[in-house]
Amino acid sequence: MPVLKEDAAEAVDIQCPSGPMTGNVTGERITYRFLPGPLSEILAECFAAKLNGTETKFVLIVEELNRANAASVFGDMFQLLDREKGVSIYEITPRADLAQYLYEAVSMRLEDGTIHLDEGVFSKLRLPDNFYLWATMNGADQGVFPLDSAFKRRWSYIYRDIYEVDPASALRPWIYLPLLDNLSGQLSAAQVSWDPFRNAINEKILAAGFAEDRCLGYWFFSEEELCAIETYTKATVDRKNGVGQFDLSALSNPLVDKLFSYLIQDVFRNVPTSVFSNRINGLSQIRRALKRLEIGGNTIGIQSILQLPMIAYVTAPSTETVEV
């Protein structure tokens, strides 16, 4: 890795009118040296644990594995992924600087002073059986690197379904939406259960023939984004009901800027009426409609924006504390 060395000295030759001059210049220079990364560091921990006789297991997690050219990133380590009972079947000859780092790092971690490692002990390398390599990936993501078959076959796979989530594990399992009661005409900022709402949208996505990777996961919104949606929804409903004046331009609304933009610009780009109302012509119209809560002079709720069954709007019990 490139490393800045502040006091690097360099011999230079300078051509002057009086003749050539030779001297040393000291200053900042970019030099290159080995720096251990997460894999090198965890391997040192693994080897030391084995030598110390402990049963500790170590896991290295690679998030979004296919966001880079994985086979190239792994380099020679690719060969070590063929394992039997946890130990690499084949060995590699690591770079000398990696072998030296492992020798020094493992030696420092040894608890038994009678163990002395040969300096060339890591001139050949295999992955030990106390080392676990886990990775996550979405194979259908757009704009990512495909994994070649030789790399993929060295892994075991576990598929995680978007519906295999316990709603109780969510930090905030509801979302605030503007609902219009068609009988009374009353508009309210309703606390709606997130799971039925997202599932109804997912059914539309699947019914339109899109792959499951396009569906909404349970954590599509962060807790902060759900709070922002609540603030925006309450502000627009209060203003529409004439009980408050709010500068909505200062508020973010992830419901539109994240969810609806994803649906109308990515998933349903060519068939927006599969999930949106026939009266919706684009994201800017959705943004104006939810800001004013009206279309064509008529008061609307979220039901007029989306074509979803009423089961999508299951109201959740309010958690707000009311002082009497």
N, C-alpha and C positions, 0 to 999 in steps of 0.2 A: 504494500500500500504506500502511496506517497505520504511522506512525513516532512514537516517543516523543521529544519535544523537551523537554529538562529546563529550559531557561532561557527559555521562551516568555513573552512579556509580553502582557497583555490589559488593555484599559481597561474599568473597571467603574463602574457607578452604584449607589450605596448610599443607601437611604432611611433616614435617622436621625431621632430625635425632634427634633433641632435643625434638621433640614432635609436636603436631598439633598447627597451628597458624591460627588465624582468623583476617581478615582485609578487607578493602574496596579498590577496584581497580577502577580508573576513566579513561575513555578513550572513543574511538569510539565504538558505538554499533549500531546494526540494530534493530530498533523498528518498530512497526506497528501501523498505525493510519489511520483514514478516510481522504481521499483527494477527494474533489469534482471533478467530471469530467464534460464534456460538457453537459450531460443530467441534472445533479444536478444543475449546474450553470444556465442553461436556464430555468429550472423549478422555481428557485428562482425569476428570472426576471419576469416570467409569473404571479406568484402569487402576487408579489408586484404590477405589473401593474393593476391587477384586483382590488386589495385593494385601489390603488390610483385613480381608476376610469378612467384610460386611455384606449383608444381603440387600443393600440399597439398590433401587432401580432408578434409572434416569430416563427422562423423556424430552426429546427435542421436538417442538411443534413448529411446523412450517405452514404459515397461514397463506392461503391463496397460492398454492404450489405452481399453478400454470400461469401466473402473472409474469413469469420470465421463462426463458428457454431452459427448462429444468435440467435436461441432460447436459447442457453446456455448463450450467452453474455447478453441478455436482462434479464434473470433470472425472478424475480417476476414481473418485468415491463411488461413481456409478457401478463399478465392478464389484464393490463390496455389498451391494444390495441383495445379491443372491446369498441367502442365509439358510442354514440348517440348524434347528434348535437354537436359533438366535445368533449363532456365530457365522461370520462370513465364510462361504465355501472357498472363495478365492482370495488371495492376498494381493496387495499392491506394494510398490516401492514408493513411499511418499517423498515429497521434496525434502531435501536435507534440512531446510529451516523448520519445516513442520515436525520432522523427526526429533530435532534438537529441542524444540519447544515442548513436545510431549515428554521427553526425557527429563527436562528441568522441572516442568510443572508436576509430573507424577512424583518425582523424587521429593519435592517439597511437601507433598501430601502424605507421605508414608509415615505411619504411626510407630512402626517397629524399627528401631534403630539398627537392627541386625540385618535388615534387607538392603542390599546394595545392588543397584541396577547397572548393568553394562551400558556404556554410553551408546552402543549401537543397537539397543534392545528394540527400538522402534524403526529400524531400517526396513522392516517388513510390517505391514499393518493389516489387521482384520478388525471388523466390528465385534465387540464382545456381546455376550448374551444378556448383560444387564443394561444394554442401551436400546431404547425404543425410539423409533422415528415415526412420528405421526404427522400427517399433512391434511389440509382441507383444500377443496377445490370445487368450483362449479363448472362442470364440463361443457355447459352450453353458453357460458359467458361470451359476449361478443368482444372482438378485439384482443383476445388473449392467445398465448402460444398453445398449439396442440401438443399433447404428449405422444411421443412415438411409441409404437407397440412394444419395442424392446425395453423401454423404460417402464411402461405401465404394467407389464407382466411381472415385474419384481415386487409389486405391492399387493397387499390384501385390501379389499374394498368393503366399506360399510355405507350403505345408502341411508341418508337421513331424510325422511319425508317431512314436508312442511306442516303436516297436520299432527305429527307426533310430538306435540308440545303441550305441556301442562299449563293451562292458562294461569294457574295459581303462581307460576314461577315468574310471571311478568311483573315488572316494577309498577306498571300502571295499565290495567287491562281494559281501559275504556277510552273513548274519544268523544269530544264535544262536537255536536253537529247541530245546525239550525233546522229544527223540525217544524212543519206547519200542520196544525190540526185542521183537516179539511172540514170537519163538522162545525167547530167553533171559530175557525179562522184565526186562532191564536198561534202566534209564533213564539218559540221558546228555544233556549240553548240547552239541548238535551244531552244528558250523559248516557252515551250509547256504548254497549258492549263491543269491544274491538273485534273479537273473534267472529261473531256472526256477520259483522259488516265486511271484514276482509274476505271471509269465506264466500259471501255472496258475489263479491267482485271476482274472486278466483274461479267461481263456477262460470262466470261470463267469459273469462279468459280461456278456460278449457273448452267451453262450448263453441268458441270461435275457432278452435283448432290449433291453438298455440300450445307449445310445450310447457310442461309444469315449471320449468325454470323461470318462466315469466310471471308466475304467481307471486302474491304478496306473502312474505314470511312474517312470523309473529313479531319480529323486532324491526319491521320496516321503518317505523318511527322510533326515535329515541324518546326518553321520558321528557327531555327538554322540548322536543318538537311537539309532543302531545300537550305540554303546558302552553306552548305558543298558540296552538290551535284553539285551546280552551279560551285563552285571553282574547283572541281575535273573534271567535264565535260569539262570546258574551258581549263584546263591544258592538258588533254589528247588530245583534238582536236588540240590545238596549237602545241603540240609536234609531232602529226601525220602529221600535215601540214608543219612541218619543220620551225616553227616560234618561237620556244621556247624550252628550256630544263628545265624540272622540276623534282624534286625528289618526285615522287608520293608516295613513301613509307611513307612520313610524312603527307599525306593527308588521311582523312577518306572519305568513299563513302557510305553513308547510302542507296543509291539506291541498292547496292549489299548486304551490310552487314545487312540491316534491311528488305527491301522489298523482294528482290530476295531470301534471305535465308528463309524468312517466306513462300514464295510460293513453293520453291523446297523442303524444309525440313519438312514443316508442311502440307500445303494444298494439293499440288500435289505430295506428296512423292511417290505414287505408279503410278501416271499417269503424269509425268513431261511434256510429249509432248502435253498435253492438252493446255498448254500456252507457253511452250518454244520450240525453234527450234529443229528439229530432230538431228541437229549437236551438240546439247548441252548435255553433259554427266554428268554434276555435277556443284556444286557451284564454285569449284576452276577454272573450265574452263570458267565460266561466268566472274569471277574476272579477269582472265588473258586476256580474249577477250576485256573487257571494258577498261582495262589498256593499251593494245596495239592497240585497235580498229582494230583488224584483226583476222581472223580465217583461218588457212591453207594458210597463205600468202596473203589472199585477204582482202582488206579494208572493214570494216563493220560498220554499225550504229546500233542503238538500234533495228531497224526493223529486223536485222538478229538474234537477241537474242530472241525476243518475237514473237509469232504468233498472232498478233493483226491486225485488219483492219486499214486502213490509217486514218479513222476518229479519232483514238486514238491519233494522233499526230497533233492536231490543234494548230498551232503556235499562241502565244499571242503577242500583240503589245509590243515592247521593251520599257522599262521604263528608259533605260540608257540615261544619258545626254552626248551629244557629244560637245566638245569645238572646235570651228572653229578659 
